[in-house]
Amino acid sequence: MVQELKYTVIKTLEQYTEYCNIYERLMNESETQHQQELELLSLLINEYEQRTSPTLDLNPIELLKSLLDDVEGSNANFARSINISPQLLCDVLNYRRSISKNLVIKLANRFKMQQEAFSRPYELK
């Protein structure tokens, strides 16, 4: 007798969207009551995103620029929101400074992405 699993590896965008909606609903109900289910959904969602994400093809600066296009407000306000100077952000965006390990962590946390997306090598000008 084969038991039907409640959740499986995500194979389609529709399934991904469904799992994201379930995750959001469970978070709104009670995070502690659904902790194991939320952890499983999070793993499945992250695995799908990692497997299908086109952003990992971008160098970290181009990725950051594309993400900043979706952020409301100025780059200076964004920089302040993650506790870095606007000048540092400007230097990074113009390939004058590398993204430090500390900044990698801040960007990954802010955009809810893996740190590897911002720590890939790229050339400075």
C-alpha positions as CSV (number, residue, x, y, z in Angstrom):
1,M,0.0,0.0,0.0
2,V,1.6,3.3,-1.2
3,Q,1.0,6.3,1.0
4,E,0.3,9.6,-0.8
5,L,2.6,12.4,0.3
6,K,1.2,15.7,1.2
7,Y,4.1,17.6,-0.4
8,T,6.5,16.5,-3.1
9,V,9.5,18.0,-5.0
10,I,8.2,21.0,-6.9
11,K,8.2,20.3,-10.7
12,T,6.1,23.1,-12.1
13,L,5.5,26.8,-11.7
14,E,1.9,26.1,-10.8
15,Q,3.0,23.7,-8.0
16,Y,5.5,26.3,-6.8
17,T,2.8,29.0,-6.7
18,E,0.5,26.7,-4.8
19,Y,3.2,25.9,-2.2
20,C,4.0,29.5,-1.8
21,N,0.4,30.3,-1.1
22,I,0.1,27.5,1.4
23,Y,3.3,28.7,3.1
24,E,1.9,32.2,3.4
25,R,-1.4,31.1,4.7
26,L,0.2,28.9,7.4
27,M,2.5,31.8,8.4
28,N,-0.5,34.0,8.9
29,E,-2.4,31.4,10.9
30,S,0.3,30.4,13.5
31,E,3.9,29.9,12.8
32,T,4.5,27.8,15.9
33,Q,1.5,25.5,15.3
34,H,2.7,24.6,11.8
35,Q,6.5,24.8,12.3
36,Q,7.5,21.4,10.7
37,E,5.2,21.9,7.7
38,L,6.6,25.4,7.2
39,E,10.1,24.1,7.4
40,L,9.4,21.4,4.8
41,L,7.6,23.9,2.5
42,S,10.5,26.3,2.8
43,L,13.0,23.7,1.8
44,L,10.9,22.6,-1.2
45,I,10.4,26.3,-2.3
46,N,14.1,27.2,-1.9
47,E,15.2,24.1,-3.8
48,Y,12.9,24.9,-6.7
49,E,14.1,28.6,-6.7
50,Q,17.7,27.5,-6.7
51,R,17.1,25.0,-9.5
52,T,15.2,27.4,-11.7
53,S,16.5,30.9,-10.9
54,P,17.9,32.7,-13.9
55,T,19.4,35.4,-11.6
56,L,22.3,33.1,-10.8
57,D,23.6,33.6,-14.3
58,L,24.1,37.3,-13.6
59,N,27.2,38.7,-12.0
60,P,26.5,40.0,-8.5
61,I,26.5,43.7,-9.6
62,E,24.0,43.2,-12.5
63,L,21.9,41.1,-10.1
64,L,22.0,43.9,-7.5
65,K,21.1,46.5,-10.1
66,S,18.1,44.5,-11.3
67,L,16.9,44.0,-7.7
68,L,17.3,47.7,-7.0
69,D,15.1,48.5,-10.0
70,D,12.2,46.9,-8.0
71,V,13.0,48.7,-4.7
72,E,11.0,51.8,-4.0
73,G,13.0,55.0,-3.2
74,S,16.5,56.0,-4.0
75,N,19.6,53.9,-3.8
76,A,20.8,56.1,-1.0
77,N,17.7,55.3,1.1
78,F,18.2,51.6,0.3
79,A,21.9,51.8,1.4
80,R,20.9,53.4,4.7
81,S,18.2,50.7,5.2
82,I,20.9,48.0,5.3
83,N,23.3,50.1,7.3
84,I,25.9,50.9,4.6
85,S,26.9,54.3,3.2
86,P,25.4,55.5,0.0
87,Q,28.9,56.0,-1.3
88,L,29.8,52.3,-0.7
89,L,26.7,51.2,-2.7
90,C,27.5,53.7,-5.5
91,D,31.1,52.3,-5.6
92,V,29.9,48.7,-5.7
93,L,27.3,49.5,-8.4
94,N,30.0,51.2,-10.5
95,Y,32.5,48.3,-10.1
96,R,34.9,50.4,-8.1
97,R,34.6,48.2,-4.9
98,S,34.1,44.5,-4.3
99,I,31.1,43.3,-2.3
100,S,32.5,42.5,1.1
101,K,31.4,39.3,3.0
102,N,29.4,41.5,5.4
103,L,27.6,43.2,2.5
104,V,27.0,39.8,0.9
105,I,25.1,38.8,4.1
106,K,23.1,42.0,4.2
107,L,22.1,41.8,0.6
108,A,21.2,38.1,0.8
109,N,19.1,38.7,3.9
110,R,17.4,41.8,2.4
111,F,16.5,40.1,-0.8
112,K,15.9,36.6,0.7
113,M,18.4,35.0,-1.6
114,Q,21.4,32.7,-1.1
115,Q,24.7,34.4,-0.3
116,E,26.3,32.7,-3.3
117,A,24.3,35.0,-5.6
118,F,26.3,38.0,-4.3
119,S,29.6,36.4,-3.7
120,R,30.4,35.2,-7.2
121,P,33.6,36.7,-8.7
122,Y,33.5,39.7,-11.0
123,E,36.0,42.2,-12.4
124,L,36.5,45.7,-10.9
125,K,37.1,48.7,-13.3
